[in-house]
């Protein structure tokens, strides 16, 4: 029965025909060169339109099984391999919060003090749910004063999204993992996991172990960390499931129209290597060269990730890589991710994909 379920999951990601996609150009973007000429891509990259796979690129393992439990060198990644999502987790948390608002368990203007009075007591200024969603709470960490008045400016905060995880647990009166599992079931995410004490990251099936760069050398990353960070960056998933989540979020009525519009509304500008980028709720939003793009990057020890969504063409893009290079040069860290983005944007701007009508 389980094998039949996996087969059905894969069938929904079979290639579409008739799309003017220059696959050679996308493949070329994933070749070792430039800032990563000595470090080939070891993850998985994939593009889907309307929930169906149109292109993917599978990197190969280059680590030692004796050290990491990794696949033998040269084994290709698959769409079902699992990676820690890093900040892609924030899209999921933001979606769960907006669902709670639709169910009238919260509102965007609910004070944190109403849901988590002990947490709110740590700060001199009142924080609202909308501030946490848009990274405008001024929150650095739970043990430091706010760096700005809530709602006044953008300040990226993992701690803010971890608080949203606590908010969800409080309003549903059950653990964050349980709340998230309802969403996974609704979107048929068959191998997406919120790590817990009972099921730590290292025990998740098909997990690709991550590596970190230290003093120019690659070392196995610590896989199991405190599960209180799940809502901001520790959910585990695969390229197949993440594409299905993006399809579920943007192309089905997972959220009502008002909630979805609130999610992709540009609230605050943020500095980013992409250029003119704003932040909505759990997503970056931009309109560069007239091309609407909803995106997010992720970086934790051992893993980096990127998601991109182009609503005019209903195109979803996922890149998952089990490697976190030194963060002093993010152009190098995200080299393959950015090269693929540029190659795809070039095709979109040239009219490679016909816009898809929205029902």
C-alpha positions as CSV (number, residue, x, y, z in Angstrom):
1,X,0.0,0.0,0.0
2,X,2.8,2.4,0.9
3,X,4.5,1.8,-2.4
4,X,1.3,2.7,-4.2
5,X,1.0,5.9,-2.3
6,X,4.6,6.9,-3.3
7,X,3.8,6.1,-6.9
8,X,0.7,8.3,-6.9
9,X,2.8,11.1,-5.4
10,X,5.3,10.8,-8.2
11,X,2.7,10.6,-10.9
12,X,1.5,14.1,-10.0
13,X,5.0,15.4,-10.8
14,X,5.4,13.9,-14.3
15,X,6.7,16.1,-17.1
16,X,4.4,18.3,-19.1
17,X,4.8,18.5,-22.8
18,X,4.7,21.5,-25.1
19,X,6.6,24.0,-23.0
20,X,9.4,26.0,-24.6
21,X,11.9,25.3,-21.8
22,X,15.5,25.6,-22.7
23,X,16.6,22.7,-20.5
24,X,20.3,22.8,-21.7
25,X,20.5,26.4,-20.4
26,X,19.1,25.3,-17.0
27,X,21.5,22.3,-16.9
28,X,24.4,24.6,-17.7
29,X,23.5,26.8,-14.7
30,X,24.2,23.8,-12.4
31,X,27.7,23.1,-13.7
32,X,30.7,23.7,-11.4
33,X,32.3,27.0,-12.4
34,X,32.8,30.5,-11.2
35,X,32.6,30.9,-7.4
36,X,31.9,27.1,-7.1
37,X,34.3,25.7,-9.7
38,X,35.9,23.5,-7.0
39,X,32.6,22.6,-5.3
40,X,30.0,20.8,-7.5
41,X,26.3,20.9,-6.7
42,X,25.4,17.9,-4.4
43,X,21.7,18.6,-3.9
44,X,18.5,18.5,-6.0
45,X,16.9,21.3,-8.1
46,X,13.5,21.1,-9.7
47,X,10.9,23.2,-11.5
48,X,7.2,22.5,-11.8
49,X,4.4,24.2,-13.6
50,X,0.8,23.9,-12.3
51,X,2.0,21.1,-9.9
52,X,3.7,19.0,-12.7
53,X,7.4,18.5,-13.0
54,X,9.0,20.2,-16.1
55,X,12.7,19.9,-15.2
56,X,15.0,18.7,-12.5
57,X,18.7,18.4,-11.9
58,X,20.1,15.7,-9.5
59,X,23.5,16.4,-8.0
60,X,25.8,13.6,-6.7
61,X,27.1,12.6,-3.3
62,X,30.8,13.4,-2.8
63,X,31.1,12.4,0.9
64,X,32.4,9.4,2.7
65,X,29.8,6.9,3.9
66,X,32.1,5.8,6.6
67,X,32.0,9.3,8.1
68,X,28.4,10.4,7.5
69,X,26.2,7.4,6.6
70,X,25.9,9.1,3.3
71,X,25.2,7.4,0.0
72,X,28.3,6.1,-1.9
73,X,30.2,8.7,-3.9
74,X,28.5,9.4,-7.3
75,X,25.0,8.4,-6.3
76,X,22.4,10.7,-7.7
77,X,20.0,12.6,-5.4
78,X,16.3,11.9,-5.9
79,X,13.1,13.9,-5.6
80,X,12.3,11.9,-2.5
81,X,15.5,12.6,-0.6
82,X,15.0,14.6,2.6
83,X,16.8,17.8,3.6
84,X,16.5,20.2,6.5
85,X,14.5,23.1,4.9
86,X,16.1,26.0,6.8
87,X,14.0,29.1,6.4
88,X,11.6,27.5,3.9
89,X,10.0,26.4,7.2
90,X,8.8,30.0,7.6
91,X,6.4,29.7,4.7
92,X,4.8,26.7,6.4
93,X,4.5,28.5,9.7
94,X,3.1,31.6,8.1
95,X,0.5,29.5,6.3
96,X,-0.5,27.8,9.6
97,X,-0.9,31.2,11.3
98,X,-3.1,32.5,8.5
99,X,-5.2,29.4,8.7
100,X,-5.6,30.0,12.4
101,X,-6.7,33.6,11.6
102,X,-9.3,32.2,9.1
103,X,-10.6,30.0,11.9
104,X,-10.9,33.0,14.1
105,X,-8.4,31.7,16.7
106,X,-6.3,34.8,16.1
107,X,-6.2,38.0,14.2
108,X,-3.2,39.9,12.7
109,X,-3.7,42.5,15.4
110,X,-3.8,40.0,18.3
111,X,-1.2,41.1,20.8
112,X,1.5,38.5,21.8
113,X,0.6,39.3,25.4
114,X,-2.9,37.8,24.8
115,X,-1.6,34.4,23.7
116,X,1.8,34.2,25.4
117,X,1.8,36.6,28.3
118,X,5.0,35.3,29.8
119,X,6.9,35.8,26.5
120,X,5.4,39.2,25.9
121,X,6.5,40.3,29.4
122,X,10.1,40.2,28.2
123,X,9.6,43.2,26.0
124,X,8.7,46.8,26.7
125,X,6.7,47.4,23.6
126,X,3.6,45.5,22.5
127,X,4.2,43.0,19.7
128,X,1.3,42.0,17.3
129,X,1.0,38.8,15.3
130,X,1.5,40.8,12.1
131,X,4.8,42.1,13.4
132,X,6.1,38.6,13.9
133,X,4.9,37.4,10.4
134,X,6.6,40.4,8.6
135,X,9.8,40.4,10.7
136,X,9.0,43.9,11.9
137,X,8.8,43.1,15.7
138,X,12.3,44.5,16.3
139,X,13.1,41.2,17.9
140,X,16.7,40.0,18.0
141,X,16.4,37.2,20.5
142,X,14.3,36.4,23.6
143,X,17.1,37.6,25.9
144,X,17.7,41.0,24.3
145,X,15.7,44.2,24.2
146,X,13.8,45.0,21.0
147,X,16.1,46.8,18.5
148,X,13.2,48.9,17.1
149,X,9.6,49.8,17.8
150,X,7.3,47.0,16.5
151,X,5.9,47.7,13.1
152,X,8.4,50.4,12.3
153,X,11.1,48.5,10.2
154,X,12.3,45.2,8.9
155,X,14.6,43.1,11.1
156,X,14.9,39.4,10.1
157,X,14.2,37.3,13.2
158,X,14.3,33.5,13.6
159,X,13.2,34.0,17.1
160,X,10.0,35.7,15.9
161,X,9.0,32.7,13.9
162,X,9.8,30.4,16.8
163,X,7.4,32.5,18.8
164,X,4.8,32.0,16.1
165,X,5.3,28.3,16.6
166,X,4.5,28.7,20.3
167,X,1.5,30.8,19.4
168,X,0.1,28.0,17.2
169,X,0.7,25.5,20.0
170,X,-1.2,27.8,22.4
171,X,-4.2,28.5,20.3
172,X,-4.7,24.9,19.1
173,X,-3.7,23.5,22.6
174,X,-1.4,20.9,21.0
175,X,2.3,20.8,19.8
176,X,3.4,22.7,16.7
177,X,4.3,19.4,15.1
178,X,0.7,18.1,15.4
179,X,-0.7,21.3,13.9
180,X,1.8,21.2,11.0
181,X,0.9,17.5,10.4
182,X,-2.6,18.5,9.6
183,X,-1.3,20.8,6.8
184,X,1.0,18.1,5.5
185,X,-1.9,15.7,5.3
186,X,-4.1,18.2,3.5
187,X,-1.4,18.9,0.9
188,X,-0.4,15.2,0.7
189,X,3.2,15.8,1.8
190,X,4.1,12.2,2.4
191,X,7.6,12.6,3.8
192,X,7.7,16.0,5.4
193,X,8.5,15.9,9.1
194,X,8.7,18.4,12.0
195,X,11.5,16.9,14.2
196,X,10.6,16.1,17.8
197,X,12.2,14.5,20.7
198,X,10.6,11.2,19.7
199,X,11.7,11.6,16.0
200,X,14.8,13.7,15.8
201,X,16.2,14.9,12.5
202,X,18.9,12.1,12.4
203,X,16.2,9.5,12.4
204,X,14.1,10.9,9.6
205,X,13.9,8.4,6.6
206,X,15.9,9.2,3.5
207,X,17.7,12.1,5.2
208,X,20.7,13.5,3.3
209,X,23.3,14.4,6.0
210,X,24.6,17.9,5.7
211,X,28.1,19.4,5.8
212,X,29.5,22.7,7.0
213,X,32.6,24.5,5.9
214,X,35.0,25.2,8.7
215,X,38.5,26.6,8.1
216,X,38.2,25.6,4.4
217,X,37.3,22.0,5.3
218,X,34.0,20.2,5.1
219,X,32.7,18.6,8.4
220,X,29.5,16.7,9.1
221,X,26.9,19.0,10.5
222,X,25.1,18.3,13.8
223,X,21.7,17.0,12.7
224,X,19.8,17.1,16.0
225,X,19.1,20.5,17.6
226,X,16.5,21.7,20.0
227,X,13.1,21.1,18.3
228,X,11.8,24.5,19.6
229,X,13.5,25.9,16.4
230,X,11.3,23.9,14.0
231,X,8.9,26.7,13.1
232,X,11.7,29.0,11.9
233,X,14.0,26.6,10.2
234,X,14.2,22.9,11.1
235,X,11.3,21.2,9.2
236,X,12.6,18.3,7.0
237,X,11.2,17.7,3.5
238,X,12.0,16.7,0.0
239,X,12.0,18.5,-3.4
240,X,8.9,16.5,-4.3
241,X,7.0,17.5,-1.2
242,X,8.1,21.1,-1.3
243,X,6.9,21.5,-4.9
244,X,3.5,20.0,-3.8
245,X,3.4,22.4,-0.9
246,X,3.9,25.4,-3.2
247,X,1.3,24.1,-5.6
248,X,-1.1,23.6,-2.6
249,X,-0.4,27.1,-1.3
250,X,-0.5,29.2,-4.5
251,X,-2.7,27.1,-6.8
252,X,-5.4,25.6,-4.6
253,X,-7.7,27.2,-2.0
254,X,-5.5,26.2,0.9
255,X,-5.9,29.8,2.1
256,X,-8.8,32.0,1.2
257,X,-8.1,34.8,-1.3
258,X,-7.8,37.5,1.3
259,X,-5.3,35.5,3.4
260,X,-3.2,34.6,0.4
261,X,-3.1,38.3,-0.7
262,X,-2.0,39.3,2.8
263,X,0.8,36.7,2.6
264,X,2.2,38.1,-0.7
265,X,1.7,41.8,0.1
266,X,5.0,43.8,0.2
267,X,5.2,45.2,3.7
268,X,8.8,46.1,4.3
269,X,11.9,46.4,2.0
270,X,14.9,44.3,2.8
271,X,18.5,44.3,1.6
272,X,19.1,41.2,-0.5
273,X,21.4,40.0,-3.3
274,X,18.4,39.8,-5.6
275,X,18.0,43.6,-5.6
276,X,14.7,45.3,-4.8
277,X,13.0,42.8,-2.6
278,X,10.2,43.2,0.0
279,X,8.9,40.9,2.7
280,X,5.3,39.7,3.1
281,X,4.3,37.0,5.5
282,X,6.8,34.2,5.3
283,X,7.8,35.1,1.7
284,X,9.9,37.6,-0.1
285,X,8.0,39.5,-2.9
286,X,9.5,41.4,-5.8
287,X,8.5,42.9,-9.2
288,X,11.9,43.1,-10.9
289,X,11.7,43.8,-14.6
290,X,8.0,43.4,-14.5
291,X,8.3,39.7,-13.4
292,X,6.4,38.9,-10.2
293,X,8.5,36.6,-8.0
294,X,7.7,35.2,-4.5
295,X,10.8,33.7,-3.0
296,X,12.7,32.6,0.1
297,X,16.3,31.5,0.9
298,X,17.3,29.3,3.8
299,X,20.7,28.7,5.6
300,X,21.3,26.5,8.6
301,X,24.3,24.5,9.6
302,X,24.6,21.8,6.9
303,X,21.9,22.9,4.5
304,X,20.8,25.7,2.2
305,X,17.7,26.1,0.2
306,X,15.8,28.3,-2.2
307,X,12.2,28.5,-3.4
308,X,10.9,30.7,-6.2
309,X,7.4,31.1,-7.5
310,X,6.2,33.0,-10.6
311,X,2.5,33.4,-10.4
312,X,2.0,34.6,-14.0
313,X,3.2,31.2,-15.3
314,X,2.4,29.1,-12.2
315,X,6.0,28.0,-12.0
316,X,7.5,26.6,-8.8
317,X,11.3,26.3,-8.3
318,X,13.0,24.4,-5.5
319,X,16.7,23.9,-4.7
320,X,17.9,21.9,-1.7
321,X,21.6,21.5,-1.0
322,X,23.2,19.5,1.9
323,X,26.1,22.0,2.3
324,X,26.5,25.3,4.1
325,X,29.7,27.1,3.0
326,X,31.2,29.9,5.1
327,X,28.6,32.7,5.3
328,X,31.0,35.5,4.6
329,X,30.2,35.3,0.9
330,X,26.6,34.5,0.2
331,X,27.1,34.9,-3.5
332,X,29.4,31.8,-3.2
333,X,27.1,30.0,-0.8
334,X,24.0,30.3,-3.1
335,X,26.0,30.3,-6.4
336,X,24.0,27.5,-8.1
337,X,20.7,28.7,-6.8
338,X,21.3,32.2,-8.2
339,X,22.6,30.9,-11.5
340,X,19.5,28.8,-12.0
341,X,17.3,31.7,-11.0
342,X,19.0,34.0,-13.5
343,X,18.8,31.3,-16.3
344,X,15.1,30.8,-15.7
345,X,14.2,34.5,-15.4
346,X,16.0,35.1,-18.7
347,X,13.6,32.5,-20.3
348,X,10.6,33.9,-18.6
349,X,11.4,37.5,-19.7
350,X,11.9,36.2,-23.2
351,X,8.4,34.7,-23.2
352,X,9.4,31.0,-22.9
353,X,6.3,30.3,-20.8
354,X,2.8,31.4,-21.7
355,X,1.1,32.9,-18.7
356,X,-1.5,30.5,-17.2
357,X,-5.0,31.8,-16.6
358,X,-6.2,31.8,-13.0
359,X,-9.5,30.1,-12.5
